[in-house]
């Protein structure tokens, strides 16, 4: 049970990290496009 819990936890953390990276990247792209449209 412990190993399964650790595996599930590490997988969850990995997924959250990937989502965070994609989210930040998308936000940066959005802000850059918005800024260039104004400029």
SEMIVO-81866 format. One record per residue (C-alpha): residue number from 1; residue in one letter; y, z, x. Coordinates in nm, 2 decimals, padded with zeros to 4 digits. Each point is the difference from the previous one (the first is absolute). Example, Ala and Ser with C-alpha at 12.3 -4.5 7.8 and 13.67 -1.06 7.14 Angstrom:
! residues 2
+-----+------+--------+--------+--------+
|  nr | rest |  north |     up |   east |
+-----+------+--------+--------+--------+
|   1 |    a | -00.45 |  00.78 |  01.23 |
|   2 |    s |  00.34 | -00.07 |  00.14 |
+-----+------+--------+--------+--------+
END
This chain:
! residues 39
+-----+------+--------+--------+--------+
|  nr | rest |  north |     up |   east |
+-----+------+--------+--------+--------+
|   1 |    x |  00.00 |  00.00 |  00.00 |
|   2 |    x |  00.24 |  00.09 |  00.28 |
|   3 |    x | -00.05 | -00.34 |  00.17 |
|   4 |    x |  00.05 | -00.19 | -00.32 |
|   5 |    x |  00.31 |  00.20 | -00.07 |
|   6 |    x |  00.14 | -00.07 |  00.34 |
|   7 |    x | -00.08 | -00.37 | -00.03 |
|   8 |    x |  00.16 | -00.02 | -00.34 |
|   9 |    x |  00.31 |  00.19 |  00.13 |
|  10 |    x |  00.04 | -00.23 |  00.31 |
|  11 |    x | -00.05 | -00.31 | -00.22 |
|  12 |    x |  00.27 |  00.14 | -00.24 |
|  13 |    x |  00.24 |  00.06 |  00.29 |
|  14 |    x | -00.06 | -00.34 |  00.14 |
|  15 |    x |  00.06 | -00.16 | -00.34 |
|  16 |    x |  00.32 |  00.20 | -00.04 |
|  17 |    x |  00.12 | -00.10 |  00.35 |
|  18 |    x | -00.06 | -00.37 | -00.08 |
|  19 |    x |  00.18 |  00.03 | -00.33 |
|  20 |    x |  00.29 |  00.17 |  00.17 |
|  21 |    x |  00.02 | -00.26 |  00.27 |
|  22 |    x | -00.01 | -00.28 | -00.25 |
|  23 |    x |  00.25 |  00.17 | -00.22 |
|  24 |    x |  00.25 |  00.07 |  00.28 |
|  25 |    x | -00.04 | -00.36 |  00.12 |
|  26 |    x |  00.06 | -00.14 | -00.35 |
|  27 |    x |  00.31 |  00.23 | -00.03 |
|  28 |    x |  00.14 | -00.12 |  00.33 |
|  29 |    x | -00.06 | -00.36 | -00.09 |
|  30 |    x |  00.17 |  00.05 | -00.34 |
|  31 |    x |  00.30 |  00.18 |  00.15 |
|  32 |    x |  00.04 | -00.27 |  00.27 |
|  33 |    x | -00.01 | -00.28 | -00.26 |
|  34 |    x |  00.24 |  00.18 | -00.22 |
|  35 |    x |  00.24 |  00.06 |  00.29 |
|  36 |    x | -00.02 | -00.36 |  00.11 |
|  37 |    x |  00.07 | -00.12 | -00.36 |
|  38 |    x |  00.32 |  00.21 | -00.01 |
|  39 |    x |  00.10 | -00.11 |  00.35 |
+-----+------+--------+--------+--------+
END
